[in-house]
Amino acid sequence: MIHAALTPIDATPVNDQPGRQAIVWPQGGEHALTISDAVRRCRWMAQEINATSFAVFLAPLMQERAKLVPCLDSDHPGAGFAKSVTGNIEHLVRHVRTSTEPLWWSEGPQSPAAERLGALCWVTQIEPIIAGTSGIAFPVHAERNQCGLVVFAGPCTNIDQNLLFEVHSKCFSLFSEVTRLRPASASLTRAMTRRELECLKLTANGYTSEEIARILKLSVHTTNQYLTQSAQKLNAVSRTQAVAKALRLGLIE
């Protein structure tokens, strides 16, 4: 759970075009963003493009296996929608690491969303990453070489060219704030050694210190030392909490 105090951000809706309610975003520096604020911002953006669901993911650079780590989604405080992203994750992560070009998909070539999204410039079509939906995914980057993906989906997702750039810009700003609230998994991965992560992963799978020592050909004393160090680096009070934090941050599976 991410805790960030303080005043939530507000925004003022205005009607600048028939049929669309635009959002006037507050200027930075006046308020402190919380995760609840970030979820609310995502909901506003989803409304702008007629999407029904959304999710924000980290794509850790230091992970050997390409994966997306959920930060928040439209089912907040749960993460139900984020778990429905089951397409070609490796392709998504490779794209996020090398490009900021948005990606779109649709239920089928005859769907209304396919015609609208396919008419946009500077977007690439991909295979559906969420079954039975149409949607668009915005690659985003932030400080400390962090990158991620902001996903919007729904049967009637609709966005024009000007709004595409506007929403993408807002996604960059949002992701930057979210990464400040969330401990940087990439930085933690660099700080933690391979042995520490191996010991944590085996602990998560139910092995005792003696069993881990035998598997990794270490002494029990060294194994316990690695587990203690990993707990300290994760600011955890126990092995169990260290494992929970490492799983949540995507450091281990």
C-alpha positions as CSV (number, residue, x, y, z in Angstrom):
1,M,0.0,0.0,0.0
2,I,1.3,3.4,-0.9
3,H,0.8,6.2,1.6
4,A,1.0,9.8,0.6
5,A,-0.8,12.4,2.7
6,L,-2.3,15.6,1.9
7,T,-4.7,17.5,-0.2
8,P,-6.2,15.8,-3.2
9,I,-6.0,17.5,-6.6
10,D,-9.1,18.9,-8.1
11,A,-9.9,19.7,-11.7
12,T,-12.6,21.8,-13.4
13,P,-14.6,20.3,-16.3
14,V,-15.4,22.8,-19.1
15,N,-17.3,22.3,-22.4
16,D,-15.0,23.4,-25.2
17,Q,-16.4,21.2,-27.9
18,P,-19.9,19.9,-28.5
19,G,-20.2,16.4,-27.1
20,R,-16.9,16.4,-25.2
21,Q,-16.2,17.5,-21.7
22,A,-12.6,18.7,-21.5
23,I,-10.7,18.8,-18.2
24,V,-8.7,21.9,-17.0
25,W,-5.8,20.4,-15.2
26,P,-4.3,22.1,-12.1
27,Q,-0.9,23.6,-12.3
28,G,1.9,21.6,-10.6
29,G,3.3,22.6,-7.2
30,E,0.0,23.6,-5.6
31,H,-1.0,20.2,-4.2
32,A,0.6,16.9,-3.4
33,L,-0.6,14.0,-5.5
34,T,-1.9,10.9,-3.7
35,I,-2.7,7.5,-5.3
36,S,-6.4,8.3,-4.9
37,D,-5.8,11.5,-6.9
38,A,-3.9,9.5,-9.6
39,V,-6.9,7.1,-9.9
40,R,-9.2,10.1,-10.2
41,R,-7.1,11.6,-12.9
42,C,-7.1,8.3,-14.8
43,R,-10.9,8.3,-14.6
44,W,-11.1,11.8,-16.0
45,M,-8.9,10.8,-19.0
46,A,-10.9,7.6,-19.5
47,Q,-14.1,9.7,-19.7
48,E,-12.5,12.0,-22.2
49,I,-11.9,9.1,-24.6
50,N,-15.0,7.1,-23.7
51,A,-13.0,4.2,-22.1
52,T,-14.5,2.2,-19.3
53,S,-11.3,0.8,-17.7
54,F,-7.7,1.8,-17.2
55,A,-4.4,0.6,-15.6
56,V,-1.0,2.1,-15.0
57,F,2.0,-0.3,-15.1
58,L,5.7,-0.1,-14.4
59,A,8.0,-2.0,-16.9
60,P,11.1,-2.5,-14.8
61,L,14.3,-2.2,-16.9
62,M,16.4,-4.4,-14.7
63,Q,14.1,-7.5,-14.8
64,E,15.6,-10.4,-16.9
65,R,12.1,-11.4,-17.9
66,A,9.9,-8.7,-19.5
67,K,6.9,-8.0,-17.3
68,L,4.4,-5.3,-16.4
69,V,4.0,-4.5,-12.7
70,P,0.6,-3.0,-11.9
71,C,0.6,0.4,-10.0
72,L,-3.1,1.1,-10.0
73,D,-6.2,0.5,-12.1
74,S,-9.9,1.3,-12.4
75,D,-10.7,-1.4,-9.8
76,H,-8.7,0.5,-7.1
77,P,-8.0,-0.3,-4.4
78,G,-7.8,-3.8,-6.0
79,A,-6.1,-4.6,-9.2
80,G,-8.7,-6.7,-11.1
81,F,-8.6,-4.9,-14.4
82,A,-4.7,-4.9,-14.5
83,K,-4.7,-8.7,-14.2
84,S,-6.8,-8.9,-17.4
85,V,-3.9,-7.6,-19.5
86,T,-2.8,-11.0,-20.9
87,G,-1.6,-10.2,-24.4
88,N,2.0,-10.4,-25.7
89,I,3.6,-8.9,-22.6
90,E,7.2,-9.3,-23.9
91,H,6.3,-7.3,-27.0
92,L,4.7,-4.6,-25.0
93,V,7.7,-4.2,-22.7
94,R,10.2,-4.2,-25.5
95,H,8.1,-1.5,-27.2
96,V,7.9,0.6,-24.0
97,R,11.6,0.4,-23.5
98,T,12.4,1.7,-27.0
99,S,9.5,3.9,-28.1
100,T,6.8,6.3,-26.9
101,E,4.5,5.5,-29.9
102,P,1.0,4.7,-28.6
103,L,-0.5,1.2,-29.4
104,W,-4.1,0.4,-30.1
105,W,-6.2,-2.7,-30.6
106,S,-9.8,-3.6,-31.3
107,E,-12.3,-6.4,-31.0
108,G,-12.2,-6.9,-34.7
109,P,-11.7,-5.1,-38.1
110,Q,-15.4,-4.2,-38.3
111,S,-15.8,-2.7,-34.9
112,P,-16.4,1.1,-34.6
113,A,-13.3,1.5,-32.5
114,A,-11.1,-0.1,-35.3
115,E,-12.2,2.6,-37.8
116,R,-11.6,5.5,-35.4
117,L,-8.4,4.3,-33.9
118,G,-7.0,3.1,-37.2
119,A,-7.4,6.6,-38.7
120,L,-5.0,8.1,-36.2
121,C,-1.4,9.1,-37.1
122,W,1.6,8.0,-35.0
123,V,0.0,4.9,-33.5
124,T,0.6,1.2,-34.1
125,Q,-2.0,-1.5,-34.2
126,I,-1.3,-4.6,-32.0
127,E,-3.1,-7.9,-31.2
128,P,-5.7,-7.4,-28.5
129,I,-4.1,-7.4,-25.0
130,I,-7.4,-7.6,-23.3
131,A,-10.0,-10.1,-24.7
132,G,-13.3,-8.6,-25.9
133,T,-12.2,-5.0,-25.8
134,S,-10.8,-2.2,-27.9
135,G,-8.3,0.2,-26.4
136,I,-5.2,2.3,-26.5
137,A,-1.9,2.0,-24.5
138,F,0.5,5.0,-24.0
139,P,4.2,4.2,-23.3
140,V,5.5,6.6,-20.6
141,H,8.9,7.4,-19.1
142,A,10.0,9.2,-15.9
143,E,13.1,10.0,-13.9
144,R,15.6,7.4,-12.9
145,N,15.1,5.6,-16.2
146,Q,11.7,4.3,-15.2
147,C,9.3,3.4,-17.9
148,G,5.7,2.1,-18.0
149,L,2.4,1.9,-19.8
150,V,-0.9,3.6,-19.3
151,V,-3.8,1.5,-20.7
152,F,-7.3,2.5,-21.5
153,A,-10.0,0.0,-22.8
154,G,-13.7,-0.2,-23.5
155,P,-16.0,-1.3,-26.3
156,C,-16.4,2.3,-27.6
157,T,-13.0,3.9,-27.0
158,N,-12.9,7.0,-29.1
159,I,-10.0,9.5,-29.5
160,D,-9.1,12.1,-32.2
161,Q,-5.6,13.2,-33.2
162,N,-5.5,16.3,-31.0
163,L,-6.8,14.5,-28.0
164,L,-4.3,11.7,-28.6
165,F,-1.4,14.1,-28.0
166,E,-3.2,15.8,-25.1
167,V,-4.0,12.5,-23.2
168,H,-0.5,11.2,-23.9
169,S,1.0,14.3,-22.3
170,K,-1.2,13.9,-19.3
171,C,-0.1,10.2,-19.0
172,F,3.5,11.3,-18.8
173,S,2.7,13.7,-16.0
174,L,0.7,11.2,-14.2
175,F,3.3,8.4,-14.4
176,S,6.0,10.8,-13.2
177,E,3.9,11.5,-10.1
178,V,3.0,7.8,-9.5
179,T,6.7,6.8,-9.6
180,R,7.5,9.4,-7.0
181,L,4.9,7.8,-4.7
182,R,5.8,4.2,-5.4
183,P,9.3,2.9,-4.3
184,A,11.3,2.6,-7.6
185,S,11.5,-1.1,-8.3
186,A,14.3,-0.5,-10.8
187,S,16.4,1.3,-8.2
188,L,15.7,-1.5,-5.7
189,T,16.7,-4.1,-8.2
190,R,20.0,-2.4,-8.8
191,A,20.6,-2.2,-5.0
192,M,19.8,-5.8,-4.3
193,T,22.2,-8.6,-5.3
194,R,21.3,-11.7,-7.4
195,R,21.8,-13.9,-4.3
196,E,19.5,-11.8,-2.2
197,L,16.8,-12.0,-4.8
198,E,17.3,-15.8,-5.2
199,C,17.0,-16.3,-1.4
200,L,13.8,-14.1,-1.3
201,K,12.3,-16.0,-4.3
202,L,13.0,-19.4,-2.7
203,T,11.5,-18.1,0.6
204,A,8.4,-17.0,-1.3
205,N,8.1,-20.6,-2.6
206,G,8.1,-21.9,1.0
207,Y,11.7,-23.1,1.4
208,T,13.4,-22.8,4.8
209,S,16.9,-21.4,5.3
210,E,18.4,-24.8,5.5
211,E,16.7,-25.9,2.2
212,I,17.7,-22.6,0.5
213,A,21.3,-23.1,1.7
214,R,21.4,-26.6,0.2
215,I,19.8,-25.5,-3.1
216,L,22.2,-22.6,-3.6
217,K,25.2,-24.4,-2.1
218,L,25.6,-21.8,0.7
219,S,26.0,-22.0,4.4
220,V,22.9,-21.5,6.5
221,H,24.6,-18.5,8.1
222,T,25.2,-16.9,4.7
223,T,21.7,-17.6,3.6
224,N,20.2,-15.9,6.7
225,Q,22.6,-13.0,6.1
226,Y,21.3,-12.5,2.5
227,L,17.7,-12.6,3.8
228,T,18.4,-10.1,6.5
229,Q,20.1,-7.8,4.0
230,S,17.2,-8.0,1.6
231,A,14.7,-7.2,4.4
232,Q,16.7,-4.2,5.4
233,K,16.9,-2.9,1.8
234,L,13.2,-3.3,1.4
235,N,12.5,-1.6,4.7
236,A,10.7,-4.7,5.9
237,V,10.4,-5.9,9.6
238,S,10.4,-9.6,8.7
239,R,11.1,-12.1,5.9
240,T,7.4,-12.4,5.3
241,Q,7.0,-8.7,4.8
242,A,10.2,-8.6,2.6
243,V,8.7,-11.3,0.4
244,A,5.4,-9.5,0.1
245,K,7.1,-6.2,-0.8
246,A,9.4,-7.9,-3.4
247,L,6.4,-9.6,-5.0
248,R,4.4,-6.4,-5.1
249,L,7.3,-4.5,-6.7
250,G,7.9,-7.3,-9.3
251,L,11.4,-8.1,-8.0
252,I,10.6,-11.8,-7.7
253,E,7.8,-14.0,-9.0
